[in-house]
Amino acid sequence: MTRRRRARSAIPSIASPRFVDRFLEQRHIARYALYLQDYGGPIGFRLALAHPERLTALIIQNAVAHERGLSDFGGAQSLLADRATHEAAVRANLLSLEATRQRHVGRSPHPERIDPEAWESEYALLSRPGMVDIQLELFYDYRTNVGSYPKWQAYLRDVQPPTLVVWGKHDLSFTIAGAVAYGEDLPEAEVHLLDAGHFALDEAAPQIAELIRSFVAVRGWTSRRERSPK
C-alpha cells in the first residue's frame, strides 16, 4: 500500500495483512515474492513472519524496517512521540498542496519527470471531508510498525530471504540510511540507490524493471508464461 492508496483507506496497518493474506489464499497463491513500498512494507513483513515458507523473495522500494530510516518530514515522527502537541501541525501539512507536492518530488533534481497529476490527485483526496482524520489515525498507528522493527530485523538476519533493495535517494520521508541498513542485515542483498524520490516508479520505472529482471535471472527463476509451451 502506497501513500496514494492509503488516502482511500481507513484500515490500520496491523489489520491490512489479514486482508492481503485472505486474498492470496482465495486466489490459491501459495508462493510469492513481495514488492514492498511505504505502507506495503509493514504489510509485507507481517505476511513474511506469518508464512515464511511462502516467501520466495523481497523487493524493497522505500519501505522502512529500521528506525534510522525514518525522518520527521511532515512531523510524522513528532506525532508518534507527542500527538497532542504535534497533531495540528501534521494536519496542516496534510492539507497543504505544496507539502503534498514535496512528498512526491522530494529532493529530485528532475521534478519534470513526475506527472503533476500524482500529487494533485492525492491532494484532492486528502481534501475530502474526514479524510485528514483518517490519515492522522494511520500516521499515529504507525507506532505499531516501529515497535515491530526488531522482529522484522531478526527475521531478515535469521532467514536471509533473497532481497533486492531499490531506493529513491531523494526521498524526504525515508532516509538513505534505511536502505543501507538492509545491507547490514542481509549481506547478500542487492542494494541500489536510485536518482528518484519516494515514489521511485514515477521517475525510474525502466531502471527498476531492469534491476528486477536481472535479480530474477541470476536466480534462474522464470514466470509461468515463460515456462508454458508455445
Sine and cosine of phi, psi and omega as CSV:
sin_phi,cos_phi,sin_psi,cos_psi,sin_omega,cos_omega
0.00,0.00,0.85,-0.52,0.06,-1.00
-1.00,0.00,0.13,-0.99,0.03,-1.00
-0.89,0.46,-0.56,0.83,0.03,-1.00
-0.91,0.42,-0.66,0.75,0.00,-1.00
-0.94,0.35,-0.62,0.79,-0.06,-1.00
-0.95,0.32,-0.26,0.97,0.10,-1.00
-0.90,0.43,-0.31,0.95,0.02,-1.00
-0.98,-0.22,0.09,1.00,-0.18,-0.98
-0.82,-0.58,0.56,-0.83,0.12,-0.99
-0.87,-0.50,0.36,0.93,-0.05,-1.00
-1.00,0.07,0.86,-0.51,0.03,-1.00
-0.87,0.49,0.44,-0.90,-0.04,-1.00
-0.83,0.55,-0.63,0.78,-0.11,-0.99
-0.96,0.29,-0.35,0.94,-0.01,-1.00
-1.00,-0.03,-0.53,0.85,-0.09,-1.00
-0.80,0.60,-0.68,0.74,-0.02,-1.00
-0.84,0.54,-0.51,0.86,0.00,-1.00
-0.91,0.41,-0.61,0.79,0.03,-1.00
-0.93,0.37,-0.68,0.74,0.01,-1.00
-0.91,0.42,-0.68,0.74,0.01,-1.00
-0.87,0.49,-0.70,0.72,0.01,-1.00
-0.90,0.44,-0.66,0.75,0.03,-1.00
-0.87,0.49,-0.71,0.70,-0.01,-1.00
-0.89,0.45,-0.64,0.77,0.02,-1.00
-0.92,0.39,-0.64,0.77,0.02,-1.00
-0.91,0.41,-0.50,0.87,0.04,-1.00
-1.00,0.04,0.03,1.00,0.00,-1.00
0.84,0.54,0.66,0.75,0.05,-1.00
-0.99,-0.14,0.97,-0.26,-0.11,-0.99
-0.98,-0.18,-0.25,0.97,0.03,-1.00
-0.69,-0.72,0.70,-0.71,-0.06,-1.00
-0.33,-0.94,0.46,-0.89,0.25,-0.97
-0.99,-0.15,0.48,-0.88,-0.04,-1.00
-0.89,-0.46,0.72,-0.70,0.13,-0.99
-0.98,-0.20,0.91,-0.42,-0.10,-1.00
-0.95,-0.31,0.82,-0.58,0.07,-1.00
-0.61,-0.79,0.77,-0.64,0.06,-1.00
0.81,0.58,-0.84,-0.54,-0.03,-1.00
-0.93,0.37,-0.24,0.97,0.11,-0.99
-0.92,0.39,-0.36,0.93,0.04,-1.00
-0.88,0.47,-0.83,0.56,0.04,-1.00
-0.85,0.52,-0.61,0.80,0.04,-1.00
-0.90,0.43,-0.74,0.68,-0.04,-1.00
-0.90,0.43,-0.67,0.74,-0.01,-1.00
-0.92,0.40,-0.59,0.81,0.05,-1.00
-0.92,0.40,-0.61,0.79,0.08,-1.00
-0.90,0.43,-0.67,0.74,-0.02,-1.00
-0.89,0.46,-0.66,0.75,0.01,-1.00
-0.94,0.34,-0.55,0.83,-0.01,-1.00
-0.96,0.29,-0.57,0.82,-0.07,-1.00
-0.68,-0.74,0.91,0.41,-0.05,-1.00
-0.87,0.49,-0.45,0.90,-0.02,-1.00
-0.95,0.32,-0.29,0.96,-0.04,-1.00
-1.00,0.02,-0.32,0.95,-0.13,-0.99
-0.99,0.10,0.79,-0.61,0.06,-1.00
-0.99,-0.15,-0.49,0.87,-0.03,-1.00
-0.19,-0.98,0.31,-0.95,0.12,-0.99
-0.87,-0.49,0.71,-0.71,0.20,-0.98
-0.88,-0.47,0.92,-0.40,-0.15,-0.99
-0.93,-0.36,0.86,-0.50,-0.01,-1.00
-0.79,-0.61,0.98,-0.17,0.01,-1.00
0.79,0.62,0.84,0.55,0.13,-0.99
-0.72,-0.69,0.75,-0.66,-0.23,-0.97
-0.98,-0.21,0.63,-0.78,0.13,-0.99
-0.72,-0.69,0.23,0.97,0.00,-1.00
-0.65,-0.76,0.69,-0.72,-0.06,-1.00
-0.86,0.52,-0.52,0.85,-0.01,-1.00
-0.91,0.40,-0.24,0.97,0.03,-1.00
-0.99,0.11,-0.08,1.00,-0.04,-1.00
-0.99,-0.11,0.69,-0.72,0.16,-0.99
-0.95,-0.32,0.06,-1.00,0.04,-1.00
-0.96,-0.28,0.44,0.90,0.05,-1.00
-0.85,0.53,0.77,-0.64,-0.01,-1.00
0.97,0.23,0.05,1.00,0.01,-1.00
0.98,0.20,0.25,0.97,-0.09,-1.00
-0.87,0.49,-0.71,0.70,-0.03,-1.00
-0.95,0.30,-0.57,0.82,0.07,-1.00
-0.88,0.48,-0.61,0.79,0.02,-1.00
-0.88,0.48,-0.66,0.75,0.00,-1.00
-0.90,0.44,-0.58,0.81,-0.05,-1.00
-0.97,0.23,-0.59,0.81,-0.08,-1.00
-0.40,-0.91,1.00,0.03,-0.10,-1.00
-0.90,0.44,-0.68,0.73,-0.08,-1.00
-0.86,0.51,-0.63,0.77,-0.05,-1.00
-0.97,0.25,-0.58,0.82,-0.21,-0.98
-0.94,-0.33,-0.07,1.00,-0.09,-1.00
-0.88,0.47,-0.65,0.76,-0.03,-1.00
-0.88,0.47,-0.65,0.76,0.00,-1.00
-0.93,0.38,-0.65,0.76,0.02,-1.00
-0.92,0.40,-0.63,0.78,0.05,-1.00
-0.87,0.50,-0.71,0.70,0.01,-1.00
-0.89,0.46,-0.61,0.79,0.03,-1.00
-0.89,0.45,-0.67,0.74,-0.01,-1.00
-0.92,0.40,-0.45,0.89,-0.02,-1.00
-1.00,-0.09,0.21,0.98,0.01,-1.00
-0.98,-0.20,0.82,-0.57,0.04,-1.00
-0.90,0.44,-0.64,0.77,-0.01,-1.00
-0.91,0.40,-0.65,0.76,0.04,-1.00
-0.90,0.43,-0.62,0.79,0.05,-1.00
-0.89,0.45,-0.68,0.73,0.05,-1.00
-0.87,0.49,-0.67,0.74,-0.03,-1.00
-0.90,0.43,-0.52,0.85,0.05,-1.00
-0.88,0.48,-0.52,0.85,-0.02,-1.00
-1.00,0.02,-0.68,0.73,-0.10,-0.99
-0.99,0.12,-0.63,0.78,-0.02,-1.00
0.83,0.55,-0.71,-0.70,0.04,-1.00
-0.98,-0.20,0.37,0.93,-0.06,-1.00
-0.85,0.53,0.76,-0.65,0.08,-1.00
-0.97,0.23,-0.07,1.00,-0.03,-1.00
-0.77,-0.64,0.88,0.48,-0.03,-1.00
-0.89,0.47,-0.35,0.94,-0.01,-1.00
-0.92,0.39,-0.27,0.96,0.03,-1.00
-0.96,0.29,-0.30,0.95,-0.12,-0.99
-0.99,-0.17,0.81,-0.59,0.01,-1.00
-0.93,0.38,0.85,-0.53,0.02,-1.00
-0.82,0.57,-0.40,0.92,0.03,-1.00
-0.86,0.51,-0.43,0.90,-0.02,-1.00
-0.87,0.49,-0.78,0.63,-0.02,-1.00
-1.00,0.09,-0.45,0.90,0.02,-1.00
-0.92,0.39,-0.64,0.77,0.02,-1.00
-0.94,0.34,-0.62,0.79,0.05,-1.00
-0.89,0.45,-0.70,0.71,0.00,-1.00
-0.89,0.46,-0.63,0.78,0.03,-1.00
-0.88,0.48,-0.65,0.76,0.03,-1.00
-0.92,0.38,-0.68,0.73,-0.01,-1.00
-0.91,0.42,-0.41,0.91,-0.04,-1.00
-0.99,0.14,-0.13,0.99,0.02,-1.00
-0.93,0.37,0.52,-0.85,-0.01,-1.00
-0.83,0.56,0.76,-0.64,0.07,-1.00
0.99,0.10,-0.23,0.97,-0.09,-1.00
-0.92,0.38,-0.62,0.78,0.00,-1.00
-0.90,0.44,-0.59,0.81,0.04,-1.00
-0.88,0.47,-0.63,0.77,0.05,-1.00
-0.90,0.45,-0.69,0.72,-0.02,-1.00
-0.90,0.43,-0.62,0.78,0.03,-1.00
-0.89,0.45,-0.63,0.78,0.04,-1.00
-0.91,0.41,-0.64,0.77,0.04,-1.00
-0.91,0.41,-0.67,0.74,0.04,-1.00
-0.86,0.51,-0.74,0.67,-0.05,-1.00
-0.93,0.37,-0.54,0.84,0.05,-1.00
-0.90,0.43,-0.33,0.94,-0.04,-1.00
-0.87,0.49,-0.32,0.95,0.03,-1.00
-0.87,0.50,-0.46,0.89,0.04,-1.00
-0.92,0.38,-0.48,0.88,0.05,-1.00
-0.96,0.28,-0.71,0.70,0.01,-1.00
-0.85,0.52,-0.64,0.77,0.03,-1.00
-0.91,0.42,-0.37,0.93,0.00,-1.00
-1.00,-0.04,-0.14,0.99,-0.04,-1.00
-0.78,0.63,-0.73,0.68,-0.01,-1.00
-0.85,0.53,-0.60,0.80,0.03,-1.00
-0.92,0.40,-0.65,0.76,0.00,-1.00
-0.92,0.38,-0.63,0.77,0.04,-1.00
-0.90,0.43,-0.65,0.76,0.03,-1.00
-0.89,0.45,-0.64,0.77,0.06,-1.00
-0.86,0.50,-0.73,0.69,-0.01,-1.00
-0.87,0.49,-0.71,0.70,-0.03,-1.00
-0.92,0.39,-0.61,0.79,-0.08,-1.00
-0.99,0.17,-0.65,0.76,-0.11,-0.99
-1.00,-0.03,-0.55,0.84,-0.02,-1.00
0.81,0.59,0.83,0.55,0.03,-1.00
-0.92,0.39,0.57,-0.82,0.10,-1.00
-0.82,0.57,0.79,-0.61,-0.15,-0.99
-0.66,-0.75,0.73,-0.68,0.14,-0.99
-0.90,-0.43,0.82,-0.58,0.06,-1.00
-0.94,-0.34,0.87,-0.49,0.08,-1.00
-0.86,-0.51,0.91,-0.41,-0.27,-0.96
-0.79,-0.61,0.86,-0.51,0.11,-0.99
-0.94,0.34,0.93,-0.36,-0.16,-0.99
-0.98,0.22,-0.13,0.99,0.02,-1.00
-0.99,-0.14,0.23,0.97,0.02,-1.00
-0.90,0.43,0.76,-0.65,0.06,-1.00
-1.00,0.06,-0.38,0.93,-0.07,-1.00
-1.00,0.05,-0.68,0.73,-0.07,-1.00
-0.87,-0.49,0.78,-0.62,-0.18,-0.98
-1.00,0.06,0.30,-0.95,0.08,-1.00
-0.86,0.50,-0.54,0.84,0.02,-1.00
-0.84,0.54,-0.50,0.87,0.04,-1.00
-0.92,0.39,-0.57,0.82,0.07,-1.00
-0.95,0.32,-0.71,0.71,-0.02,-1.00
-0.87,0.50,-0.59,0.81,-0.04,-1.00
-0.88,0.48,-0.56,0.83,0.04,-1.00
-0.88,0.47,-0.63,0.78,0.02,-1.00
-0.90,0.44,-0.47,0.88,0.04,-1.00
-0.96,0.29,-0.61,0.79,0.04,-1.00
-0.98,0.22,-0.48,0.88,-0.10,-0.99
-0.80,-0.61,1.00,0.08,-0.06,-1.00
-0.85,0.53,-0.44,0.90,-0.02,-1.00
-1.00,-0.03,0.00,1.00,-0.03,-1.00
-0.94,0.35,0.51,-0.86,0.18,-0.98
-1.00,-0.02,0.82,-0.57,0.00,-1.00
-0.84,-0.54,0.87,-0.49,-0.04,-1.00
-0.83,-0.55,0.82,-0.57,0.09,-1.00
-1.00,-0.10,0.86,-0.51,-0.14,-0.99
-0.96,-0.27,0.42,-0.91,0.03,-1.00
-0.99,0.15,0.94,0.34,-0.10,-1.00
-0.40,-0.92,0.10,-0.99,0.00,-1.00
-0.97,-0.25,-0.45,-0.89,-0.09,-1.00
-0.87,0.49,-0.69,0.72,0.03,-1.00
-1.00,-0.09,0.95,0.30,-0.17,-0.99
-0.87,0.49,-0.48,0.88,0.01,-1.00
-0.90,0.43,-0.39,0.92,0.04,-1.00
-0.94,0.35,-0.39,0.92,-0.07,-1.00
-0.89,-0.45,-0.46,0.89,-0.17,-0.99
-0.73,-0.69,0.57,0.82,-0.04,-1.00
-0.85,0.53,-0.73,0.69,0.01,-1.00
-0.88,0.48,-0.64,0.77,0.01,-1.00
-0.91,0.42,-0.68,0.73,0.01,-1.00
-0.91,0.42,-0.66,0.75,0.02,-1.00
-0.87,0.49,-0.66,0.75,0.00,-1.00
-0.92,0.38,-0.63,0.78,0.05,-1.00
-0.90,0.44,-0.61,0.79,0.04,-1.00
-0.93,0.38,-0.69,0.72,0.03,-1.00
-0.85,0.52,-0.71,0.71,0.00,-1.00
-0.90,0.43,-0.69,0.73,0.03,-1.00
-0.85,0.52,-0.69,0.72,0.00,-1.00
-0.94,0.34,-0.68,0.73,-0.06,-1.00
-0.90,0.43,-0.62,0.78,-0.01,-1.00
-0.87,0.49,-0.52,0.85,-0.04,-1.00
-1.00,-0.03,0.03,1.00,0.07,-1.00
0.96,0.29,0.33,0.94,0.01,-1.00
-1.00,0.09,0.53,-0.85,0.09,-1.00
-0.71,-0.71,0.41,-0.91,0.02,-1.00
-0.98,0.20,0.27,-0.96,0.04,-1.00
-0.86,0.51,-0.63,0.78,-0.01,-1.00
-0.90,0.44,-0.65,0.76,-0.03,-1.00
-0.94,0.34,-0.44,0.90,0.00,-1.00
-0.99,0.14,-0.37,0.93,-0.07,-1.00
-0.95,0.30,0.65,-0.76,0.05,-1.00
-0.93,0.38,0.54,-0.84,0.00,-1.00
-0.98,0.20,0.00,0.00,0.00,0.00
